[in-house]
Amino acid sequence: MVLVIMVISNLRNNGDIVKSVNVNKGVEQSVNLVYENNSGTLIKKGEDKNIEEIVNISDNIFAPISKGQKLGEVSYTLNGTSIGKTALIAESDIKKISIGTMIDKLFFKWFCVLR
């Protein structure tokens, strides 16, 4: 009789920050990407070291961005076999920069320099 012990491997939790990415033409210069859902799977004991995480993020991200907007995806493989996927979403809203916002920023920077 062969006894196979299976364990639940918790890969990532929703809300965990994956990476901060640059945002083009936004009021903020970057946005944090977080996991949309918890990721976990049932695997044989000791195989959790063989899990590979592949992160796919768009190269050019432009404002406006809504909180919860999908900006990428993470896939997990175990010995070449796909075992799960999770979307990467924006942690916060990023508004598109306007002429008024640019003038405000320029005025604020000049004010700080002249103090």
C-alpha positions as CSV (number, residue, x, y, z in Angstrom):
1,M,0.0,0.0,0.0
2,V,1.3,3.4,-1.0
3,L,0.4,6.4,1.1
4,V,0.4,9.7,-0.7
5,I,0.2,12.8,1.5
6,M,-1.5,15.8,-0.1
7,V,-1.2,19.3,1.3
8,I,-3.0,22.5,0.4
9,S,-0.4,25.0,-0.8
10,N,-1.6,28.6,-0.4
11,L,0.2,30.4,-3.3
12,R,-0.9,34.0,-2.7
13,N,-3.7,36.0,-0.9
14,N,-5.9,38.5,-2.5
15,G,-4.8,42.1,-1.8
16,D,-1.1,41.1,-1.6
17,I,1.0,43.6,-3.6
18,V,2.8,42.0,-6.5
19,K,4.6,45.0,-8.1
20,S,4.3,48.7,-8.6
21,V,4.1,49.6,-12.3
22,N,4.6,52.9,-14.1
23,V,1.5,54.7,-15.4
24,N,1.7,56.9,-18.5
25,K,-0.2,60.2,-18.6
26,G,-1.5,59.8,-15.1
27,V,-1.8,62.1,-12.1
28,E,0.2,59.5,-10.2
29,Q,3.3,58.0,-11.7
30,S,2.7,54.4,-10.6
31,V,0.1,52.0,-9.3
32,N,0.4,48.9,-7.2
33,L,-0.8,45.6,-8.7
34,V,-2.5,43.2,-6.3
35,Y,-3.9,39.7,-6.6
36,E,-7.6,39.6,-7.4
37,N,-8.3,36.3,-5.6
38,N,-6.6,33.9,-3.2
39,S,-4.6,31.3,-5.0
40,G,-4.1,27.8,-3.7
41,T,-4.0,24.2,-4.9
42,L,-3.7,20.7,-3.6
43,I,-0.3,19.1,-4.3
44,K,1.9,16.3,-3.0
45,K,3.9,17.1,0.1
46,G,7.3,18.6,-0.8
47,E,6.4,19.6,-4.3
48,D,5.7,23.2,-3.4
49,K,9.3,24.0,-4.1
50,N,8.7,23.1,-7.8
51,I,5.9,25.6,-8.3
52,E,6.8,28.3,-10.9
53,E,5.1,31.7,-10.9
54,I,4.8,33.5,-14.2
55,V,3.8,37.1,-14.1
56,N,2.4,38.8,-17.3
57,I,1.9,42.6,-17.1
58,S,1.1,45.0,-19.9
59,D,4.1,47.0,-21.1
60,N,2.3,50.3,-21.6
61,I,-0.3,51.2,-19.0
62,F,-2.1,54.5,-19.6
63,A,-4.4,56.5,-17.3
64,P,-7.2,56.6,-16.5
65,I,-7.2,53.5,-14.4
66,S,-10.1,52.3,-12.2
67,K,-9.6,50.5,-8.9
68,G,-10.0,46.8,-9.6
69,Q,-9.1,47.1,-13.3
70,K,-7.3,44.0,-14.7
71,L,-3.8,45.0,-15.7
72,G,-2.1,41.6,-15.8
73,E,-2.2,37.9,-14.9
74,V,-0.2,35.5,-12.8
75,S,-0.1,31.8,-13.8
76,Y,1.3,28.9,-11.7
77,T,2.9,25.8,-13.1
78,L,4.1,22.6,-11.5
79,N,6.6,20.6,-13.5
80,G,5.3,22.2,-16.7
81,T,1.6,21.7,-15.9
82,S,-0.7,24.7,-15.3
83,I,-2.1,24.6,-11.8
84,G,-3.8,28.0,-11.5
85,K,-4.2,31.6,-12.7
86,T,-5.0,34.8,-10.9
87,A,-5.7,38.3,-12.3
88,L,-3.6,41.2,-11.3
89,I,-5.7,44.3,-10.6
90,A,-5.1,48.0,-9.8
91,E,-5.1,48.8,-6.1
92,S,-6.3,52.4,-6.6
93,D,-7.8,54.8,-9.1
94,I,-5.4,56.9,-11.3
95,K,-6.9,59.9,-13.1
96,K,-5.6,61.1,-16.4
97,I,-3.5,64.2,-16.1
98,S,-5.0,67.4,-17.5
99,I,-3.6,70.8,-18.3
100,G,-5.1,72.2,-15.0
101,T,-3.4,69.4,-13.0
102,M,-0.1,70.1,-14.8
103,I,-0.3,73.8,-14.0
104,D,-1.1,73.0,-10.3
105,K,1.9,70.7,-10.0
106,L,4.2,73.3,-11.7
107,F,2.9,76.1,-9.4
108,F,3.4,73.8,-6.3
109,K,7.0,72.9,-7.4
110,W,7.9,76.6,-7.9
111,F,6.4,77.5,-4.6
112,C,8.5,74.8,-2.8
113,V,11.7,76.0,-4.6
114,L,11.1,79.7,-3.7
115,R,10.4,79.1,0.0
